[in-house]
Amino acid sequence: MCSPHRTDDPADRTTGFVRLSDLPSGVLRDIALVWAADLVVGVSFGAIAVAGGLPLWVPVTMSLFVYAGSAQFSAAAVLTGGGGAAAAAATGLLLNSRTAAFSLAVADSLGRSWAARLIGAHLITDETAAFVLAQPDRRSRKAAFWISGIGLFAAWNISVLGGALAGSALGDTGRFGLDAAFPAVLLALVLPAVRGDGNARRAGALGAVIAVAATPVLPAGAPVLLALLGLVAMRRKPAAAATTTSGSPS
């Protein structure tokens, strides 16, 4: 079956370059707003990570080579909580596994050369995928991907470096209550997903109980991975319900 975004119309064929003019009206403004939000979150991540005890090079290197906000927050939370690198990496990989589906959805927008696909694969995030899938044709999808992706990568890394430099000057994090910052950020990331989904609430509640029960007996980081057992509380939707809701926008 062909992807709904594939087309053989010559008008949709693109050259090797993208231009701002390839974006529909208003899209660049929306992309810029996401860049601005990314700057704020990046500064927070860098400052909290370094103030929590990580060397400055850790959040900076992580942002360059991992480049995944929620995965970085989770991995840093494990590390600052005393967990090992293996547990932190496993947590980040699990959270970032969703980008595999994004990659399939936006593959046509990366370009045909191996270099474009290699670099583009590193720039795939929730935001770039959303901008790509919202565009009406191949030219605008490609422009949306590369303009949003390169801008987000630059904004994230610059802001993380700035935040890390600021965090190194804070000294004792206990004076500012930053020891609770990572759990608070992770809770903020989770709340939108569980607010309107009973399945997610059940899985989250069971996972939380498992993690809390395991914390006294397992090393830091392991309870978070064990909390994945909460997924057994997920229930499949009845076929009739799925058919009824399939036509509604997500």
C-alpha positions in Angstrom: 0.0 0.0 0.0 1.4 3.4 -0.9 1.9 6.1 1.8 -0.8 8.9 1.6 2.2 11.3 1.5 3.8 9.7 -1.6 3.0 11.3 -5.0 4.3 11.0 -8.5 3.0 14.4 -9.5 6.0 16.3 -11.0 4.8 19.5 -9.3 5.6 17.8 -5.9 9.1 16.9 -6.8 11.7 18.8 -4.9 15.3 19.9 -5.5 18.1 19.3 -3.0 17.5 22.6 -1.3 14.7 24.0 0.8 13.6 27.6 1.0 11.5 29.6 3.5 9.2 30.3 0.7 8.4 26.6 0.4 6.5 26.9 3.7 2.8 27.7 3.7 1.7 31.0 5.3 1.9 31.0 9.1 4.0 27.8 9.4 7.3 29.6 10.0 5.7 31.6 12.8 4.5 28.4 14.4 8.0 26.9 14.0 9.5 29.9 15.6 7.2 29.6 18.6 8.3 26.0 19.1 12.0 27.2 18.9 11.3 29.7 21.7 9.7 27.1 23.9 12.6 24.8 23.2 15.0 27.5 24.4 13.3 27.7 27.8 13.2 23.9 28.3 16.8 23.5 27.2 18.0 26.1 29.7 16.0 24.3 32.4 17.5 20.9 31.5 21.1 22.2 31.4 20.8 24.1 34.7 19.1 21.4 36.6 21.4 18.6 35.3 24.6 20.5 36.4 23.2 21.8 39.6 22.1 18.3 40.4 25.7 17.1 40.4 26.4 16.1 36.8 29.6 17.4 35.1 28.9 20.2 32.6 30.0 18.0 29.6 27.3 15.3 30.4 24.2 17.4 29.5 26.0 19.1 26.6 27.2 15.9 25.1 23.9 14.2 25.7 22.1 17.0 23.9 24.4 16.7 20.8 24.3 13.0 20.4 21.0 11.8 22.1 19.0 14.9 21.3 15.7 13.9 22.9 14.2 16.1 25.6 12.1 13.6 27.6 14.7 10.9 27.3 17.4 13.3 28.4 15.4 14.4 31.4 14.7 10.8 32.4 18.3 9.7 32.0 19.6 12.6 34.0 17.0 11.9 36.7 18.4 8.4 37.0 22.0 9.6 37.1 21.4 12.4 39.6 19.5 9.9 41.7 22.5 7.6 42.0 21.6 5.2 39.2 24.1 3.7 36.8 24.8 4.6 33.2 23.2 1.3 32.0 19.9 2.1 33.8 19.9 5.7 32.5 20.6 4.5 28.9 17.9 1.9 29.0 15.3 4.4 30.3 16.2 6.9 27.5 16.1 4.2 24.8 12.7 3.1 25.9 11.3 6.6 25.9 12.9 7.3 22.5 11.7 4.2 20.8 8.6 6.0 19.6 10.7 7.9 17.1 10.9 4.7 15.1 7.3 5.2 14.1 8.0 8.9 13.3 10.8 7.9 11.1 8.5 5.8 8.9 6.0 8.7 8.7 8.5 11.4 7.6 11.0 9.3 5.6 9.9 10.9 2.3 10.7 14.3 3.6 14.4 13.7 4.4 15.8 13.5 0.9 17.2 10.6 -1.1 20.9 10.8 -0.4 22.4 8.7 2.4 23.9 11.8 4.0 20.5 13.6 4.1 18.8 10.5 5.6 21.6 10.0 8.2 21.5 13.6 9.4 17.7 13.8 9.1 17.2 10.7 11.2 19.0 12.5 14.1 16.7 15.5 13.8 13.4 13.6 14.0 11.5 14.6 17.1 7.8 14.9 18.1 7.8 18.5 16.9 9.4 17.9 13.5 7.1 15.0 12.8 4.1 17.1 13.7 5.1 19.9 11.3 5.8 17.5 8.5 2.5 15.6 8.7 0.6 18.9 8.8 1.8 20.0 5.4 -0.2 19.5 2.2 2.5 18.5 -0.3 6.0 17.0 -0.5 7.8 20.4 -1.1 6.3 22.0 2.0 6.8 18.8 4.1 10.5 18.7 3.2 10.9 22.4 4.0 9.0 22.0 7.3 11.2 19.2 8.3 14.6 20.7 7.6 13.8 24.3 8.8 12.1 23.1 12.0 14.6 20.4 12.6 17.8 22.4 12.2 16.4 25.3 14.1 15.3 23.1 17.0 18.6 21.3 17.1 20.5 24.6 17.3 18.1 26.1 19.9 18.2 23.0 22.1 22.0 22.7 22.2 22.6 26.4 22.6 20.1 26.7 25.5 21.4 23.5 27.2 24.9 24.9 27.1 23.7 28.2 28.5 21.7 26.5 31.2 24.6 24.2 32.2 26.9 27.2 32.6 24.3 28.9 34.8 23.7 25.7 36.8 27.4 25.3 37.6 27.2 28.7 39.4 24.3 27.7 41.6 26.3 25.6 44.0 24.3 23.6 46.6 21.0 22.6 44.9 19.4 21.9 48.2 19.1 25.6 48.9 16.8 26.0 45.9 14.9 22.8 46.0 16.3 21.6 42.7 16.5 18.1 43.9 12.7 17.9 43.1 13.0 19.5 39.7 13.5 16.4 37.6 10.5 14.5 39.1 8.4 17.7 38.7 9.4 18.0 35.0 8.7 14.3 34.3 5.3 14.6 36.0 4.5 17.6 33.8 5.4 15.5 30.7 3.2 12.6 31.8 0.1 14.5 32.8 -1.3 15.4 29.3 -1.1 11.7 28.3 -3.0 10.4 31.4 -5.6 13.2 31.7 -8.0 11.9 29.1 -7.0 8.2 28.9 -8.3 5.7 31.4 -5.9 3.1 30.1 -2.9 5.3 30.7 -4.1 6.2 34.2 -4.4 2.6 35.2 -1.0 1.7 33.7 0.6 4.7 35.3 -0.9 4.0 38.7 0.2 0.4 38.7 3.6 1.4 37.5 4.0 4.0 40.3 3.0 1.4 42.9 5.5 -1.0 41.6 8.3 1.6 41.4 7.6 2.8 45.0 7.6 -0.7 46.3 10.8 -1.6 44.5 12.7 1.5 45.5 14.0 0.3 48.9 15.3 -3.0 47.5 16.6 -2.1 44.1 19.4 0.2 42.9 18.5 3.7 41.6 17.1 3.5 38.1 15.9 -0.1 38.2 12.5 0.7 39.8 11.7 3.0 36.8 12.3 0.2 34.4 10.4 -2.3 36.5 7.4 0.2 36.4 6.9 -0.8 32.8 5.1 -3.8 34.3 2.2 -1.4 34.8 1.5 -1.9 31.1 -0.3 -5.1 32.0 -3.2 -2.8 33.2 -3.8 -1.6 29.7 -7.0 -2.8 28.2 -7.8 -3.3 24.5 -10.7 -1.2 23.2 -13.6 -3.2 22.0 -13.8 -3.5 18.2 -17.1 -1.6 18.1 -15.7 1.3 20.0 -12.6 1.5 17.9 -14.8 1.5 14.7 -16.9 4.3 16.1 -14.0 6.6 17.0 -11.8 5.9 14.0 -13.1 8.8 12.0 -12.4 11.4 14.6 -9.3 13.5 14.5 -6.5 12.7 16.9 
